[in-house]
Amino acid sequence: MSYWVNGQVCQQISVTDRAVSFGDGCFTTVHVVNQQAKMLDEHIARLQHDSQRLKITQPDWGMLKQHLLHICAQQVEDELVLKVIISRGAGGRGYSSRGFNSPTVIVSVSPFPQNYVQLQCKGAALILSEIPLARSPLLAGMKHLNRLEQVLIRQEIDEYNADEAIVLDTNGVIVECCSANVFWRVGQTVYTPKLSHCGVNGLMRQKIIALLQDSQYHFQEVERFASILNYCDEVIICNALMPVLPVQSIQLSKGQSPLQFMSRELFEYLFLRCKI
């Protein structure tokens, strides 16, 4: 992996950085293919939006874009993952954000996860997570740095040797997966969870919603309990890297046979459109 901090090759940040102390910042994860950062403008717009919501002093977005393009142009691998973190900056010791006028910008490049290619063929095996997401409307939709719930969910996924997990909120409503958004199809209607209370409004989620609104499918954002998955014809998950995967099975409870999904109608409709 390679790292840059505030435009310079570097692997250290201050121990007083707010990202370390409080998870005070936001991030985005970019798919790089043949030196081209996919959806780069949308990723930068997300960072702008989320950092404004957190009232973080804005970096020079034009300079950041040029920095990212330069990094991409230097890469020799066919596929990579580019991650960009915006922290409020370093200094102080309490919660107050007064006086923080110099955000920390951290960029990293890492290998592309090869398991996504395999899962596009065989489909993903999901569990129903026992770890709920807390409802926090003030932070809903944002890709902020507070990811402890996801760390715990990932531990659960690894324990079950699954690929991903359906994650509920504290009211028992489906929200998303650990590192992806989720859609399900019943006949010609496609559903995805509302994210009014928690969850990440992923860029691929936004793209799929736009595609569905101009398609033969009916589309709805809903609040539904996990039992709805018993009646689905198809489930897919998505993020900026996957970009979309078919779900082969979902284990809703221990000792029960997992739900099986054979149809790939929606996946096949979206797959090539999402790769563009």
C-alpha positions as CSV (number, residue, x, y, z in Angstrom):
1,M,0.0,0.0,0.0
2,S,1.0,3.6,-0.6
3,Y,0.0,6.7,1.4
4,W,0.0,10.4,1.0
5,V,-0.8,13.0,3.8
6,N,-1.7,16.5,2.7
7,G,-0.2,15.9,-0.7
8,Q,3.1,14.4,0.4
9,V,4.2,10.8,0.5
10,C,3.9,9.9,4.1
11,Q,2.8,7.1,6.5
12,Q,2.3,9.1,9.7
13,I,-0.3,11.5,11.0
14,S,-0.2,13.5,14.3
15,V,-1.3,11.6,17.4
16,T,-3.6,14.6,18.1
17,D,-5.4,14.3,14.8
18,R,-9.2,14.3,15.2
19,A,-9.5,11.2,13.1
20,V,-7.6,9.3,15.8
21,S,-9.2,11.0,18.8
22,F,-12.8,11.0,17.7
23,G,-13.3,9.6,14.2
24,D,-13.9,13.2,13.3
25,G,-14.0,13.1,9.5
26,C,-15.4,11.4,6.4
27,F,-14.1,9.2,3.6
28,T,-14.7,7.7,0.2
29,T,-13.4,4.7,-1.6
30,V,-12.7,4.9,-5.4
31,H,-12.3,2.1,-8.0
32,V,-9.3,2.7,-10.2
33,V,-9.2,0.9,-13.5
34,N,-6.3,1.3,-16.0
35,Q,-5.2,4.5,-14.2
36,Q,-8.7,6.0,-14.4
37,A,-10.6,6.8,-11.2
38,K,-14.2,5.8,-11.8
39,M,-16.9,8.3,-10.7
40,L,-14.2,10.7,-9.4
41,D,-16.4,13.8,-9.6
42,E,-19.1,12.0,-7.6
43,H,-16.6,10.9,-5.0
44,I,-15.3,14.4,-4.5
45,A,-18.9,15.7,-4.4
46,R,-19.6,13.2,-1.6
47,L,-16.6,14.4,0.4
48,Q,-17.7,18.0,-0.1
49,H,-21.2,17.2,1.1
50,D,-20.2,15.1,4.1
51,S,-17.5,17.4,5.3
52,Q,-19.9,20.4,5.0
53,R,-22.4,18.4,7.1
54,L,-19.6,17.9,9.7
55,K,-18.7,21.6,9.4
56,I,-15.1,20.8,8.5
57,T,-13.0,23.5,6.9
58,Q,-13.0,22.7,3.2
59,P,-9.7,21.7,1.5
60,D,-8.9,22.9,-2.0
61,W,-11.0,20.5,-4.0
62,G,-9.4,21.4,-7.3
63,M,-6.0,20.6,-5.9
64,L,-7.2,17.4,-4.4
65,K,-8.7,16.3,-7.7
66,Q,-5.4,17.0,-9.5
67,H,-3.5,15.1,-6.7
68,L,-5.7,12.1,-7.1
69,L,-5.4,12.1,-10.9
70,H,-1.6,12.3,-10.6
71,I,-1.6,9.4,-8.2
72,C,-3.8,7.3,-10.5
73,A,-1.5,8.1,-13.5
74,Q,1.5,6.7,-11.6
75,Q,-0.1,3.3,-11.0
76,V,0.9,0.2,-13.0
77,E,-1.7,-2.3,-11.7
78,D,-4.9,-2.8,-13.8
79,E,-7.2,-2.4,-10.8
80,L,-6.7,-0.6,-7.5
81,V,-8.6,0.9,-4.6
82,L,-8.1,4.6,-3.9
83,K,-9.2,5.8,-0.5
84,V,-9.6,9.4,0.5
85,I,-10.0,10.5,4.1
86,I,-10.8,14.1,5.2
87,S,-10.1,14.7,8.9
88,R,-10.9,18.0,10.8
89,G,-7.1,18.2,11.5
90,A,-4.7,18.0,14.4
91,G,-4.6,19.7,17.8
92,G,-6.5,20.3,21.0
93,R,-7.7,17.6,23.4
94,G,-11.5,18.1,23.9
95,Y,-14.5,17.8,21.7
96,S,-14.6,21.5,20.7
97,S,-13.8,22.1,17.0
98,R,-12.9,25.8,17.4
99,G,-9.7,26.8,15.7
100,F,-9.5,23.8,13.4
101,N,-8.9,25.5,10.0
102,S,-6.5,23.0,8.4
103,P,-8.0,19.6,7.6
104,T,-5.9,16.6,7.1
105,V,-6.2,14.8,3.8
106,I,-5.1,11.2,3.7
107,V,-4.9,9.2,0.4
108,S,-4.1,5.6,0.1
109,V,-3.8,3.1,-2.7
110,S,-4.3,-0.6,-2.1
111,P,-4.9,-3.8,-4.1
112,F,-8.3,-4.5,-5.6
113,P,-10.2,-7.3,-3.7
114,Q,-10.2,-10.2,-6.2
115,N,-13.1,-12.0,-4.4
116,Y,-15.6,-9.6,-6.1
117,V,-14.9,-11.2,-9.5
118,Q,-15.5,-14.7,-8.1
119,L,-18.7,-13.6,-6.3
120,Q,-20.1,-12.1,-9.6
121,C,-20.1,-15.7,-10.9
122,K,-21.2,-17.7,-7.9
123,G,-23.2,-15.2,-5.9
124,A,-22.7,-13.9,-2.3
125,A,-23.6,-15.9,0.8
126,L,-25.1,-13.6,3.4
127,I,-26.0,-13.9,7.1
128,L,-28.5,-11.8,9.1
129,S,-26.3,-9.8,11.5
130,E,-27.2,-9.9,15.2
131,I,-25.5,-6.5,15.6
132,P,-27.9,-3.6,14.9
133,L,-27.1,-0.1,13.7
134,A,-28.0,2.7,16.1
135,R,-30.5,5.2,14.7
136,S,-28.8,8.6,14.3
137,P,-30.7,10.8,11.8
138,L,-28.1,13.6,12.1
139,L,-25.4,11.3,10.5
140,A,-27.7,9.2,8.3
141,G,-26.4,8.7,4.8
142,M,-23.0,9.9,5.6
143,K,-19.7,7.9,5.1
144,H,-18.1,9.2,8.3
145,L,-15.1,7.7,10.1
146,N,-17.1,6.2,13.0
147,R,-17.2,2.5,11.8
148,L,-17.1,0.5,15.1
149,E,-20.4,-1.1,14.3
150,Q,-19.1,-2.2,11.0
151,V,-15.9,-3.6,12.6
152,L,-18.1,-5.8,14.9
153,I,-20.3,-6.9,12.0
154,R,-17.3,-7.8,9.9
155,Q,-16.0,-10.0,12.8
156,E,-19.4,-11.7,12.8
157,I,-19.2,-12.3,9.1
158,D,-15.7,-13.8,9.4
159,E,-16.8,-16.1,12.2
160,Y,-19.6,-17.5,10.0
161,N,-17.3,-17.6,6.9
162,A,-19.9,-15.6,5.0
163,D,-19.4,-13.0,2.3
164,E,-21.6,-10.2,3.7
165,A,-24.5,-9.6,6.2
166,I,-27.9,-8.1,6.1
167,V,-27.8,-5.4,8.8
168,L,-30.9,-4.1,10.7
169,D,-31.3,-1.0,12.9
170,T,-32.3,-1.0,16.5
171,N,-36.0,-1.1,15.4
172,G,-35.4,-4.3,13.4
173,V,-35.7,-2.6,10.0
174,I,-33.3,-3.5,7.1
175,V,-30.7,-0.8,6.5
176,E,-27.8,-2.2,4.4
177,C,-25.0,-4.6,4.5
178,C,-21.7,-4.2,6.3
179,S,-19.8,-2.7,3.4
180,A,-22.6,-2.4,0.8
181,N,-26.1,-1.3,0.1
182,V,-28.9,-3.8,-0.7
183,F,-31.8,-4.1,-3.1
184,W,-34.4,-6.8,-3.5
185,R,-36.8,-7.6,-6.3
186,V,-40.4,-9.0,-6.1
187,G,-41.7,-9.5,-9.6
188,Q,-41.2,-6.2,-11.4
189,T,-40.8,-4.1,-8.3
190,V,-37.4,-3.3,-6.8
191,Y,-37.0,-2.1,-3.2
192,T,-34.2,-0.6,-1.2
193,P,-34.2,0.6,2.4
194,K,-34.8,4.2,3.3
195,L,-31.8,5.7,5.0
196,S,-33.5,8.4,7.0
197,H,-32.2,7.1,10.4
198,C,-28.8,5.5,9.7
199,G,-26.8,3.8,7.0
200,V,-24.5,5.0,4.1
201,N,-26.0,6.4,0.9
202,G,-23.5,4.8,-1.4
203,L,-22.6,6.2,-4.8
204,M,-23.5,2.9,-6.5
205,R,-26.8,2.9,-4.6
206,Q,-27.5,6.3,-6.0
207,K,-26.5,5.2,-9.5
208,I,-28.8,2.1,-9.3
209,I,-31.7,4.2,-8.1
210,A,-31.3,6.5,-11.1
211,L,-31.1,3.5,-13.5
212,L,-34.2,1.9,-12.0
213,Q,-36.2,5.1,-12.3
214,D,-35.6,5.0,-16.0
215,S,-36.3,1.3,-16.5
216,Q,-39.1,-1.3,-16.8
217,Y,-39.0,-1.8,-13.1
218,H,-41.1,-0.1,-10.4
219,F,-38.9,1.2,-7.6
220,Q,-39.5,2.0,-4.0
221,E,-37.5,3.1,-1.0
222,V,-39.1,1.4,2.0
223,E,-38.8,0.4,5.7
224,R,-39.2,-3.4,6.0
225,F,-38.4,-6.1,8.5
226,A,-36.1,-9.0,7.6
227,S,-39.0,-11.3,7.1
228,I,-39.7,-9.6,3.7
229,L,-36.6,-11.5,2.4
230,N,-38.6,-14.7,2.5
231,Y,-40.8,-13.4,-0.4
232,C,-38.1,-12.0,-2.7
233,D,-37.3,-13.3,-6.1
234,E,-33.8,-11.8,-6.1
235,V,-31.4,-9.9,-3.9
236,I,-28.4,-7.9,-5.0
237,I,-25.8,-5.9,-3.1
238,C,-23.6,-3.0,-4.3
239,N,-20.8,-0.6,-3.7
240,A,-18.4,1.5,-5.7
241,L,-15.9,-1.4,-6.0
242,M,-18.2,-4.5,-6.5
243,P,-20.0,-2.7,-8.3
244,V,-23.0,-5.1,-8.0
245,L,-23.2,-8.7,-6.8
246,P,-26.0,-11.3,-7.0
247,V,-26.9,-12.8,-3.6
248,Q,-27.0,-16.6,-3.7
249,S,-28.2,-17.2,-0.2
250,I,-29.2,-15.6,3.1
251,Q,-29.0,-17.3,6.5
252,L,-31.7,-15.6,8.5
253,S,-31.2,-17.6,11.7
254,K,-29.0,-20.3,13.2
255,G,-30.1,-23.9,12.5
256,Q,-32.5,-22.8,9.7
257,S,-31.8,-23.6,6.0
258,P,-30.6,-20.5,4.2
259,L,-32.9,-18.8,1.7
260,Q,-31.8,-19.5,-1.8
261,F,-32.0,-17.1,-4.8
262,M,-31.7,-18.5,-8.3
263,S,-32.8,-15.5,-10.4
264,R,-30.3,-13.1,-11.8
265,E,-32.6,-10.9,-13.8
266,L,-32.0,-7.7,-12.0
267,F,-28.3,-8.4,-11.6
268,E,-27.9,-8.9,-15.3
269,Y,-29.8,-5.7,-16.1
270,L,-27.6,-3.7,-13.8
271,F,-24.2,-5.3,-14.1
272,L,-22.9,-3.8,-17.4
273,R,-24.7,-0.5,-16.7
274,C,-23.0,-0.2,-13.3
275,K,-19.5,-0.9,-14.7
276,I,-19.6,2.1,-17.0
